[in-house]
Amino acid sequence: MTRADRILLAEKTVAATVRRLPADLRPLAHAVPVLFETTPKDDVLAEGFEPDILGLFSGSAHGTEFDGSPPAPPRILLYLDNLWDYTEGEPEAFREEVRLTYLHELGHYFGWDEDELEARGLE
């Protein structure tokens, strides 16, 4: 599968995942851009993340109190080469891991910590 095919499959998977969210969460999910990158960039690695990270939420979580500093725009990054390697190049496994990773990172946008994500099956 080419990189372009993986991007298309990931985009379709994220879109289908958003459509299956509860109605009250869909508008919030649509407000968070999803970026599809091959692997983490140097600035992400410099923050201490592992090179094989699958996804990352960055920015201010939904409902974060304004503390006087400008809020950082939220975004979700999905690292498609890492996801592809993690699923050993199996398209169905790739699609499922894209779905889970997206939901996990979206959970961080909702302000859920690791325990809350685990309780919701998004660990």
N, C-alpha and C positions, 0 to 999 in steps of 0.2 A: 504494500500500500504506500503510495507516495505521500510526501508531507502535505501536499494540497488536499489529498483525499482524507488524511487524518484531521486536518483543520475543518473540512466540511462535515465530517462525521461528528467531531466535537461540537461544532456550532449547532448542528441538528439535535444532538443529545441534550445540550443545555436548553435549547428552545423547548423541547419536549418536556424536560424536567420542570421548567417554569410553568408550563401549561398544566402540569399535574399538582402544583402547589395549591394549598387552600386559597380561596378567592381573596382573602384579606392580605395575604403575603405576596401575591403576584405583582401588584404595583410597586411594592418595595423592592422586589427582585429586579424588576425592569429598570429601576433607578440606579442599579450598580453595573457599570460596564464590566464586561468580561474580556480580558485580553488573552490571546492564545500565543504563547511564546514557546520556543523550542526548549530552552533550558534557562535556569536563573542567570541573571546578569551579575556582573562583579559586585555591584552595590548591594544586592540581596545577599550574596555570599559573605560580603564584608560585615553584614549584620549578624553573622553566625549561623545562617541557615545552611543545611547540608546541600551539596550539589545535586543530590537525587530527589530533592523535594518535589512533590507532585503539584502542589498549588499553594497559593498565598493570598490572604486578604490583606490589603493595606488601606489606610485611611481611617477616617472617623466612623465608629459604629453608629448605626441608626439610634436616634434618641440620645446621643451623647450630649451632655450638658455643655453649653458654650462657656468656656473658661477665660475668654478674652483674647485668646490667640485664634487665628483663622483656622477653621476646621479643615482637615485634609480631605480631599475628595476621595470617596470610597472607590475601590476597584478590586476585582478578583483576577488573579493571574493563574492560568493553567499552563503547566509546562508539558507540552505534548510529547516531546522526545522521551522525557522521563516517564510519562504515563505509558507510552508505547513499550518502552523497555521493561517497565514494571509488570506489564501484562503479557510479556513475551511475544508481542506482535500478534496477539489473538484479537481480532476485531470486536467480538462480542464482549470479551473481558475488558478491552479498552473502553468500549462504550459504557459499561457498568462502572468502571473506575472513574471515568470522566464525570458521570452522574454523581457518584458518591463524593468525589473531591469537590465538585461544584457545591453540593449541598453543605458539605463541611465548611467551606469558606464562606458561603452565604450565612451559615449559622454564626460565624464570627461577626459578620455585618450586623446581625440581629442582636449582638452583644452576648451571645452564649459562650460560656467558657468550656474548657475541655470536658468537664464532668457533665454539663448540660448537653453537649454534643453527643457524648457517649450514651446518655440516657435516652436520646432521640435516635440512636442507632447510626450516628454520623461520625463515629470515631475513625 
